[in-house]
Each structure stands twice: as structure tokens, then as C-alpha cells.
Amino acid sequence: MRKIICITTYPPRECGIATFAQDLVQSILSKFGTSYSIKVCAVESDTEKHTYTSKQEVEYILNISDVSAFTTLTQQLNENPEVEIVLVQHEFGLYAEQEEAFLQMLKRLHKPVILIFHTVLSQPDLAMYRSVCRMIAACSYLVVMTQNSRRILLQEYHADENKIMVIPHGTHLVSFRDKNKLKDFYHLSGRRVLSTFGLLSPGKSIETTLNALPAIIETNPSVIFLILGKTHPGVLKVDGEKYRNLLVTKIKELHLEEYVLFINQYLELSVLLDYLQLTDVYLFTSSDPNQAVSGTFVYAISCGCPIIATPIPHALELLSDDSGIIFDFKDSAQLAVAVHHLLADEDLRTKMKLIGLQKTAATAWENVAIAYTLLFQKTGKVKEELIYSLPPIDTYHIRRMSQQWGVIQFSKGNRPDASTGYTLDDTSRALMAMSQVVATGQGKVKERYIRTYLNFIRYCQQQDGSFLNYVDKDGIFTSQNQEVGLDDSTGRAICALGYFISCAGCFPAPWKEEAEAVFKRTFQLFHRIESPRSIAFMLKGLYYYSREYPSQQTDACIWLLANKLAQCYHRTAEKNWRWFETYLTYDNAILPEAMLLAYLAIGKEEYKDIAHESFEFLIKKVFVKNQIQVISNQGWMNKGKSHSRYGEQPVDVAGMVIALNTFYQFFKEEKYFRMQTDAFSWFLGNNHLHQIVYNPTTGGCYDGLEENNINLNQGAESAVCYLMARLVMSH
């Protein structure tokens, strides 16, 4: 593994940089723990010493009160052959006690240095200018968190633009909960909640909000203002609780005791995120115009808070396009007007929430980890591919989406949208995935979920053996069943039933008998089905069924359907187009996979040849080096015509992961195994946006990857397809 030393303050020290560093280190190790080893050099002083609970992370100590400590650390890092890169967290004031020693350390380190500027000051005096220029010269790369900071480095410090990387401050992914239930839990029912958080200091300018509150309360008497966070330890050492006491005095003078609540704690992350989710409007009132970035500010946006903020550069950059309200420093009257405006307009608050969530999606710590590791790849000596760590198998989101009748079709964010009803497609996939979880022993699933899925499939079957697909929230078949072709959903139901029957020994015996009865009624359909994907799904179901119940009848059905697919292939395949149709659309990998399974079932060589030829053609269309780019849903890919690159869906990636596993298991070609890993890593960030598509906090999966953004809804299809792909990665 490639070793990186991060020089930074670190918990249990309570400061923003320490928290940032811990989140960064842990997110990189979580995603790339087999590629990188990151150890911490904890920055201390004679007046700020700590005992570190995580001895595995903290390997060095730098006492900045001791000038010789810088020389010692430099020598230790230079002489350690394992250390490849040094990552330095920088904030003005942190190294002020020994600034020259710090600058000399950067210069004398023989390892590449990446320096993270948490603040970049504009209009520097000569001493500041020279100091920053020396840092710039000594480092291989500089990381800033906003475009404004990049502009300052370029224009005022004349930094080389190739050295500067903009990587945003990370935010935590949130599994959104009901706001009213959270208010009930925290004894805030019926209140309109304003909040702010962070280590308390005069720079927070909390008094700006207190002075605005009387005017706010006149029209919003249910308002309560939460001040979340304890006093900054540095402030506490110098001034004690002087600032907090001033605020308490002002609250009494303005008779605001019923409208202000101090949460005087350094909150656990889960509790902090709860408070932010229950917030109606978040107030950022910093009085420091030079504050380059605020972690508290972005955390609030990532929790869906509508924001009112003072015009620090970070706020101006992130709240453009009316995604928040900016007011002047210390202007309580403006703040009161802005709060009135937002509290009176629920639609505007919702709009701001959605825009903010979309803007901060890329700032999730998982995505920030990817950005830093890509920078490490550029900085270090060894050019090896990143190895993405496999997330644990998690069925929580699918279980949450599984309600009365089956699996709810869509969600708003990660919250199931029951009004969208249910589909046979999604419930069939869920039966297959959750049965596999049980059959392979890779997780626990309550039997009632499997029972619900089986009941739904049986409910959707019609007298002729076919199935309807769309069911509303009340269990009534919708008109969509007359408007949309249903052969594909019928094929998926047959595929799921076949798989369930093949592993039904894990479930009560009567369930297997019910599934067999439903399955056998579909045999009468096979003669009339012509859709290639429907045929392919049916073939896969028959393959699973034949493993449990081999028979001449089953073989005859496989022969019939496989020949139909073979005829499709022979009609359209030519030298430069080895495919079953004159276009590539969705879920393409199921076609060659089904042909290979047909060969495995009845041994006809033609099926194997078609499977191999068509699969090789497909992977050449969707793989670019070590990255998959599945066929865009924006017009698909037609033979001989140009096509869109963007618009990728999890169902297509999952299908390719599963097919690659099938082909690797049979052909034992290493390239299939390697491509399977690369394809699955699309979910984890190996895509053109370098952003996660799987959400490890919810266990869900985002609905799509577009040109410039992720579709943040986590519907059933995406979640179940991801789970199916994840399960085969454990084989």
C-alpha cells in the first residue's frame, strides 16, 4: 500500500481542521483502504496536548512550540522509505508560533507535498505575500475549497495554475428522516426552527440573529432559535465564557428566553445531522469577510436546510442562482426580512432545499475521497489503478421500499413515494436479490419480504399465464398496463421465479409449490414471445428452473427460445455489428448471457459461439480503458449512427456486472474478472463524474448518472439492481 502522512490537528482536539482531517482520512481509508495507508502527524503545542484514542492513525506528533520538532519530523519523513506523499493542513495562525521553521520544513521535505489551504487571504501585506509564495514554491500541489480561493492564489500570489486543485469541503451523506418526527423527538413540536452551529466565538456574530428575533417573532410567534455548539476551546482559554454570557444577557434584555435555546455541547455527528434536518431555516451570520470556507455552512446545505448567509466568498459562490439568501454583515433588519420571506414561502424553501442538495452531492466525503486519491495518483511515483473497497451488503433501503403490496416504484431522495405504486419489474428483481441474500448467507432478510414479493407476482399473473406490471398504491391495476408492452416484465417475473425455485430449500416448502404453479402456467407463452429481452429473461429463468427440475419439457422450452434469439442474431449480425438487433438499448448484457446459459443447459455449440461473439462486441462498445460507459438512454445507439455519451442507468451497469461474472465463471478469462471489478466500481465512483452512485448511508442507489450531475432519487430499480451486482461481487 502507498503510505501518506497527513500533518494536521486531530481529534480529540476540538477544532474545525481536526474534524475535517478525521473525516478525510476515514473516508479515504473506507473507500481505498487496500490502495492507501494514511497516518497522521498530530499538531500540538505546549498548551494544547492530547491523548489520541486511535493509535493506529496517529503515528507522529509535531509540537509546534518546539522549533527543533520541525527538523526532527522532516528527517523522520525523509528517511522513511514507506512514506510517499506528505499532506499538510494549513490555516493561518496554526503555525504562527514557528512560521519560519514550518516554511523550512516544507522546503526540506524530499517527499512530494500537497498543502490544503483552509483560508486564502486576499490583499496580503508583503510579509504574508512572501510567506505564501514560499509555501507555493515548496509544494507539488495546492488544494483549495472554492473557486474564489483559486482566483486569489492565481491573481494575487501568482501561483502556477497547474499546481492548484479545487476540492470542496466534504459533507456527510444523510438518510433523510421525517422533519416533524424529529421535532417531536427533540421536544420541538409545533416550533419553526432557526438554527446555527459550530464552536462558539465572537466571529459567529450570533447577536445579529438575536437583534433580528423580536421582528421575526411578531409574525412568527412559534419560532425558536437553536444555537448548537460549545465555546471554541481557544476562546475558552483566553476569555472563558465571556461571549456566551454576553449573548445570555442580550437574550434577557430582549425577553427572548422562550425563543432561544443553547445546545452547549460538542454534538455527536448523528445528533448534529438530526438537528439540521429538523431546521426550517439555517442562519450563517459570520462577521469575517475573509472566511474562505465554512464546514458548518455546507453541512447545513447537505441536510436540506434553506440558507440565509452573510456574503463570505464561499456563500456567494454556493448560493448563486437563488439557491439561498445573502444579507449584509451584521444587518439584523435585512436578516429579519429574509427570515420572514422564507418562513412564509414553503415552495421556495423546498426549491432551495432541492437545489442545495444537488449542488452539494459532489461534496459528499466519499466523493471528496475520490478527488484526493486521484490527486495522489498524479503526485506519487507509482501509477497503479485505484482499488475501490467493496461496501458491506445492506438491504435497508430495499426493505424500506417494500411495503404493503410489493416494492414501491420511486422515491423522493431516499424516502419512498407511495403514490407511485408498485411494479412487477421491481418486485421480481427484489425477489431474486433478496432470495440470493438468504441463499448465499450474505445477510439476513425476514421471510415476510419474500412472502410479499411472491404474493405480488402471483397477484399480477393473468389466466393466460402472462402478467400485468403496474399496480397503484391501493393494489389496483392501472391503465399503464394497456399503454405499455408487458413482455419484458413477464420475462423478469419468470426469471425471478426460476431463481427462487432453484434456492427454495431455504424457505418453507409450500412457497416452492406456489412458485412452481405460477412458473408452469407461463410455458404456454413461449411460442408467442418475440421480444429479444423478454426471451433472454425467460431463458435465464428456465436455466435456473432446470437446475432444480431437469426435464425434456424444460429443455424443449430452452431450445425454442434460444433458437428465436439465434435467429435474431443471424438476421442482423455482420462483420462490424455482432448483435441481435440493429440498435443497442437498455439491459443489453442479458442477451449474450442468456445464450451462454442456454448452452450450459442443453449444450448446443451455436449458442456458445453467439454468446461469445455478441458479448465481445458489447464490451467493446461500453468499456473505455478501465471504465464502463453503458449505452445512453438519450436516444440509445443505432447501427451506423452517432449516439449520446451521457445518460447512464444502474440497471445497465448491474446487468453487465452479472453477465461478466457468468462469462468469467465459464470461460475463466482474467479480462472478464478485471472488467467485472471495473464495471462494479462505476457505482463507487469510477465514472466520468468521479462520484458515487451507490449511497452507503441509506443502502440505496441513485437513479442515474447524467452529463453533469447525479439523479439523487433512489428508486427501487436502482437499489435492487445495485444489490444484485454487489452480491455477485462476493462470488
Residue pairs with C-beta under 8 A, 6 or more apart in sequence:
1 34
1 35
1 36
1 37
2 35
2 36
2 37
2 84
2 85
2 376
2 380
2 382
3 36
3 37
3 38
3 39
3 82
3 83
3 84
4 36
4 37
4 38
4 39
4 83
4 84
4 85
4 86
4 87
4 376
5 38
5 39
5 40
5 41
5 59
5 60
5 77
5 83
5 85
5 86
5 87
6 21
6 24
6 25
6 38
6 39
6 40
6 41
6 87
6 88
6 89
7 41
7 43
7 62
7 73
7 86
7 87
7 88
7 89
8 17
8 18
8 21
8 40
8 41
8 42
8 43
8 87
8 88
8 89
9 15
9 17
9 18
9 21
9 42
9 43
9 89
9 94
10 18
10 21
10 22
10 40
10 42
10 43
10 50
10 52
10 57
10 58
11 18
11 19
11 22
11 52
12 50
12 51
12 52
12 53
13 42
13 44
13 48
13 50
13 233
14 199
14 230
14 232
14 233
14 266
15 199
15 232
15 233
15 234
16 118
16 198
16 199
16 295
17 89
17 91
17 94
17 118
19 295
20 89
20 118
20 169
20 170
20 295
21 40
21 89
23 170
23 172
23 365
24 170
24 365
24 368
24 369
24 372
25 38
25 40
25 57
26 365
27 170
27 365
27 366
27 368
27 369
28 36
28 38
28 369
28 372
28 373
29 36
29 38
30 366
30 369
30 389
31 366
31 369
31 370
31 373
31 388
31 389
31 684
31 685
32 369
32 373
32 386
32 387
32 388
32 389
33 389
34 387
34 389
35 373
35 384
35 386
35 387
36 373
36 376
38 57
38 87
39 57
39 58
39 59
39 60
40 57
40 58
40 59
40 60
41 58
41 59
41 60
41 61
41 62
41 73
42 50
42 52
42 58
42 60
42 61
42 62
43 62
43 64
43 94
44 50
44 61
44 62
44 63
44 64
45 63
45 64
45 65
45 97
46 63
46 65
46 66
47 65
47 237
52 58
60 73
60 76
62 69
62 70
62 73
63 69
64 70
64 94
64 95
64 97
64 98
64 102
65 97
65 98
67 98
67 101
70 98
70 101
70 102
70 104
70 105
71 101
71 104
71 105
73 105
74 104
74 105
74 108
74 109
77 83
77 86
77 109
77 111
78 108
78 109
78 110
78 111
83 111
84 111
84 112
84 380
84 381
84 382
85 111
85 112
85 113
85 114
85 376
85 379
85 380
86 109
86 111
86 112
86 113
86 114
87 113
87 114
87 116
88 106
88 113
88 114
88 115
88 116
88 139
89 116
89 118
90 115
90 116
90 117
90 118
90 135
91 118
91 119
92 119
92 121
95 102
99 131
103 131
103 134
103 135
103 138
106 113
106 115
106 134
106 135
106 138
106 139
107 134
107 137
107 138
109 138
112 140
112 141
112 379
112 380
113 138
113 139
113 140
114 139
114 140
114 141
114 142
114 143
114 375
114 376
114 379
115 135
115 139
115 141
115 142
115 143
116 142
116 143
116 144
117 142
117 143
117 144
117 145
117 149
117 153
117 292
118 145
118 292
118 293
119 290
119 291
119 292
119 293
120 132
120 144
120 149
120 152
120 153
120 292
121 128
121 132
121 152
121 290
122 152
122 156
122 290
123 156
124 132
124 156
124 157
129 156
129 157
132 157
133 157
133 158
135 142
136 142
136 153
136 157
136 159
136 160
136 163
139 163
140 163
140 379
141 163
141 164
141 165
141 375
141 378
141 379
142 153
142 159
142 163
142 164
142 165
143 165
143 166
143 167
143 372
143 375
144 150
144 153
144 164
144 165
144 166
144 167
144 292
145 166
145 167
145 168
145 169
145 292
145 293
145 314
146 166
146 168
146 292
146 293
146 313
146 314
146 317
147 166
147 317
148 292
148 313
148 314
148 316
148 317
149 166
149 292
149 293
149 313
150 164
150 166
153 159
153 164
154 161
154 164
165 371
165 375
167 368
167 371
167 372
167 375
168 298
168 362
168 363
168 368
169 293
169 294
169 295
169 298
169 363
169 368
170 363
170 364
170 365
170 367
170 368
170 369
171 298
171 299
171 301
171 302
171 360
171 363
171 364
171 365
172 269
172 273
172 299
172 302
172 364
172 365
172 697
173 302
173 364
173 365
173 366
173 695
173 696
173 697
173 698
174 273
174 277
174 302
174 303
174 304
174 697
175 414
175 697
175 698
176 277
176 304
176 413
176 414
176 415
177 274
177 277
179 277
179 278
180 189
182 274
182 277
182 278
183 189
183 190
183 191
183 193
183 278
185 274
186 274
186 275
186 278
188 224
188 278
190 222
191 222
191 223
191 224
192 220
192 222
192 223
192 224
192 280
192 281
192 343
193 223
193 224
193 226
193 278
193 279
193 280
193 281
194 209
194 216
194 223
194 224
194 225
194 226
194 279
194 280
194 281
194 282
194 283
194 339
195 225
195 226
195 227
195 228
195 275
195 276
195 279
195 282
195 283
195 300
195 305
196 204
196 206
196 209
196 225
196 226
196 227
196 228
196 282
196 283
196 284
196 285
196 296
197 226
197 227
197 228
197 229
197 267
197 272
197 275
197 276
197 296
197 299
197 300
198 204
198 228
198 229
198 294
198 295
198 296
199 229
199 230
199 231
199 232
199 233
199 235
199 266
200 206
200 227
200 229
200 230
200 231
200 232
200 235
200 243
200 244
201 231
201 232
201 234
201 235
201 243
202 235
202 243
202 287
203 286
203 287
203 288
203 291
204 285
204 286
204 287
205 285
205 286
205 287
205 310
205 329
205 330
206 227
206 247
206 285
207 246
207 247
207 250
208 285
208 287
208 330
208 331
208 332
208 335
209 225
209 283
209 285
209 332
209 335
210 225
210 247
210 250
210 251
210 254
210 256
210 260
211 250
211 254
211 332
212 332
212 333
212 335
212 336
212 339
213 223
213 225
213 254
213 256
213 259
213 260
213 336
214 254
214 256
215 332
215 333
215 336
215 340
216 223
216 336
216 339
216 340
217 223
217 256
217 259
219 340
219 344
220 339
220 340
220 343
223 259
223 343
224 258
224 259
224 260
224 261
225 256
225 259
225 260
225 261
225 283
226 261
226 263
226 275
226 279
227 247
227 260
227 261
227 262
227 263
228 263
228 267
228 272
228 275
229 263
229 264
229 265
229 266
229 267
230 264
230 265
230 266
231 241
231 243
231 244
231 264
235 243
244 262
244 264
250 256
251 257
251 260
263 275
267 275
272 299
273 299
273 303
276 282
276 299
276 300
276 303
276 305
277 303
277 304
279 300
279 303
279 305
280 306
280 342
280 343
280 349
281 305
281 306
281 307
281 308
281 339
281 342
281 343
281 349
282 300
282 301
282 305
282 306
282 307
282 308
283 308
283 309
283 335
283 339
284 294
284 296
284 297
284 300
284 307
284 308
284 309
284 310
284 315
285 309
285 310
285 330
285 335
286 294
286 309
286 310
286 312
287 310
287 329
287 330
288 312
289 311
289 312
289 329
291 312
291 313
291 314
292 312
292 313
292 314
293 314
294 312
294 314
294 315
297 307
297 309
297 314
297 315
297 318
298 314
298 318
298 360
298 363
300 307
301 307
301 318
301 324
301 356
301 357
301 359
301 360
302 356
302 357
302 360
302 363
302 364
304 353
304 356
304 357
305 353
305 356
306 324
306 342
306 348
306 349
306 352
306 353
306 356
307 315
307 319
307 323
307 324
307 325
307 352
307 356
308 324
308 325
308 326
308 327
308 335
308 338
308 339
308 342
309 315
309 319
309 324
309 325
309 326
309 327
310 326
310 327
310 328
310 329
311 326
311 327
311 328
311 329
315 324
315 326
316 326
318 324
318 359
319 325
319 326
321 355
322 352
322 355
323 352
323 355
323 356
323 359
324 352
324 356
325 338
325 341
325 342
327 334
327 335
327 338
328 334
341 348
342 348
342 349
342 352
357 413
357 712
358 709
358 712
361 367
361 691
361 709
361 710
361 712
362 689
362 691
364 691
364 692
366 685
366 692
366 696
367 685
367 690
367 691
367 692
370 685
370 690
370 691
370 692
371 690
373 386
374 386
374 690
377 383
377 386
385 626
386 686
388 681
388 684
388 685
388 686
389 684
390 726
390 729
390 730
391 684
391 694
391 696
391 726
393 437
393 442
393 443
393 723
393 726
393 727
393 730
394 443
394 696
394 699
395 434
395 437
395 443
395 445
395 699
395 723
396 698
396 699
397 414
397 695
397 698
397 699
397 700
397 701
397 714
397 719
398 407
398 430
398 433
398 434
398 699
398 716
398 719
398 720
398 723
399 445
399 446
399 449
400 416
401 407
401 408
401 411
401 416
401 716
401 719
402 408
402 430
402 449
402 452
402 453
403 416
403 418
404 475
405 422
405 452
405 456
405 459
405 471
405 475
406 422
406 423
406 424
406 426
406 427
406 430
406 452
406 453
406 456
406 471
407 422
407 423
407 426
407 427
407 429
407 430
407 453
407 716
407 720
408 416
408 417
408 418
408 420
408 421
408 422
408 716
409 417
409 420
409 421
409 422
409 423
409 426
409 715
409 716
409 717
410 417
410 420
410 713
410 715
410 716
411 417
411 700
411 713
411 714
411 715
411 716
412 713
413 712
413 713
413 714
414 695
414 698
414 700
414 714
418 473
419 473
420 473
421 470
421 471
421 472
421 473
421 478
422 456
422 470
422 471
422 472
422 473
423 469
423 470
423 471
423 489
423 716
424 456
424 457
424 460
424 467
424 468
424 469
424 470
424 471
424 489
424 490
424 492
424 493
425 469
425 488
425 489
425 492
425 717
426 715
426 716
426 717
426 720
427 453
427 456
427 457
428 453
428 457
428 489
428 492
428 493
428 495
428 496
428 497
429 492
429 496
429 716
429 717
429 720
429 721
429 724
430 449
430 453
430 716
430 720
431 450
431 453
431 454
431 457
431 496
431 497
431 499
431 500
432 495
432 496
432 499
432 500
432 724
433 720
433 723
433 724
433 727
434 445
434 449
434 450
434 453
435 450
435 499
435 500
435 503
435 506
435 507
436 442
436 499
436 503
436 724
436 727
437 443
437 444
437 445
437 723
437 727
438 444
438 445
438 450
438 503
438 506
438 507
439 503
439 506
440 727
440 730
442 727
442 730
447 507
447 508
450 500
450 507
450 511
451 511
453 496
454 500
454 511
454 514
454 515
456 471
457 467
457 493
457 496
457 497
457 518
458 514
458 518
459 471
459 475
460 467
460 468
460 469
460 471
460 493
461 467
461 493
461 518
461 521
462 468
464 524
464 525
465 521
465 522
465 523
465 524
465 525
466 486
466 490
466 522
466 525
467 486
467 489
467 490
467 493
468 477
468 481
468 486
469 480
469 481
469 484
469 486
469 489
470 477
470 478
470 480
470 481
470 484
471 477
471 478
472 478
485 531
487 529
487 530
487 531
487 534
488 531
488 533
488 534
488 537
490 522
490 525
490 529
490 534
490 538
491 529
491 531
491 533
491 534
491 535
491 536
491 537
491 538
491 541
492 537
493 522
494 519
494 522
494 537
494 538
494 541
494 542
495 537
495 538
495 540
495 541
495 544
496 541
497 515
497 518
497 519
497 522
497 541
497 545
498 519
498 540
498 541
498 542
498 543
498 544
498 545
499 541
499 544
500 507
500 512
500 515
501 512
501 515
501 516
501 519
501 544
501 545
501 548
501 549
502 544
502 545
502 547
502 548
504 511
504 512
504 515
504 548
505 512
519 541
519 545
522 538
523 553
523 557
526 538
526 557
526 560
526 561
527 560
529 535
529 538
529 561
529 564
530 564
532 565
532 568
532 580
532 581
532 591
533 587
533 590
533 591
535 561
535 564
535 565
535 594
536 565
536 590
536 591
536 593
536 594
536 595
537 590
537 594
538 561
539 558
539 561
539 562
539 565
539 594
539 595
539 597
539 598
540 590
540 593
540 594
540 597
542 554
542 557
542 558
542 561
542 601
543 558
543 594
543 597
543 598
543 600
543 601
545 554
546 554
546 555
546 558
546 601
555 601
555 602
558 598
558 601
558 602
559 602
559 604
561 598
562 594
562 595
562 598
562 602
562 604
562 607
565 580
565 591
565 594
565 595
565 598
565 610
566 595
566 606
566 607
566 610
568 580
568 581
569 579
569 580
569 610
569 614
572 579
572 580
572 581
572 582
572 639
573 579
573 580
573 613
573 614
577 617
577 639
578 613
578 614
578 616
578 617
579 614
579 617
579 618
579 639
580 591
580 614
582 638
582 639
583 636
583 637
583 638
583 639
584 618
584 621
584 631
584 636
584 637
585 631
585 636
585 637
586 631
586 633
586 636
586 649
586 651
586 652
587 651
587 652
587 655
588 618
588 622
588 630
588 631
588 652
588 655
588 656
589 615
589 618
589 652
589 655
589 656
589 658
589 659
589 660
590 655
590 659
591 614
592 610
592 611
592 612
592 614
592 615
592 618
592 659
592 663
593 611
593 615
593 655
593 658
593 659
593 662
593 663
595 607
595 608
595 610
595 611
595 614
596 607
596 608
596 611
596 612
596 615
596 662
596 663
596 666
597 662
598 604
598 607
599 605
599 607
599 608
599 611
600 666
611 663
612 667
615 659
615 663
618 656
619 656
619 675
621 631
621 637
622 628
622 629
622 630
622 631
622 656
623 629
623 675
623 678
623 679
626 674
626 678
626 686
627 678
627 682
627 686
627 687
627 688
628 653
628 656
628 675
628 678
628 679
628 682
628 686
628 687
629 645
629 648
629 687
629 688
630 648
630 649
630 652
630 653
630 656
631 637
631 643
631 652
632 643
632 644
632 645
632 646
632 647
632 648
633 647
633 648
633 649
633 704
634 644
634 646
634 647
635 643
635 644
636 643
637 643
645 707
646 688
646 705
646 706
646 707
647 704
647 705
647 706
647 707
648 682
648 687
648 704
648 705
649 703
649 704
649 705
649 718
650 683
650 693
650 701
650 702
650 703
650 704
650 717
650 718
650 721
650 722
651 717
651 718
651 721
653 679
653 680
653 682
653 683
653 721
653 725
654 721
654 722
654 724
654 725
655 721
656 679
657 676
657 679
657 680
657 725
657 728
657 729
658 724
658 725
658 728
660 672
660 673
660 675
660 676
660 679
661 672
661 676
661 728
661 729
661 731
663 669
663 672
664 672
664 673
664 676
665 731
676 728
676 729
677 729
678 686
680 725
680 726
680 729
682 693
682 705
683 692
683 693
683 694
683 701
683 722
683 725
683 726
684 692
684 693
684 694
685 691
685 692
685 693
687 693
687 705
688 705
689 705
689 708
689 709
689 710
691 705
691 710
692 702
693 701
693 702
693 705
693 710
693 722
694 700
694 701
694 702
694 722
695 701
695 702
695 714
698 714
699 719
700 714
700 718
700 719
701 714
701 718
701 719
701 721
701 722
702 710
702 711
702 712
702 713
702 714
702 718
703 711
703 712
703 713
703 714
703 715
703 717
703 718
704 710
704 711
704 718
705 711
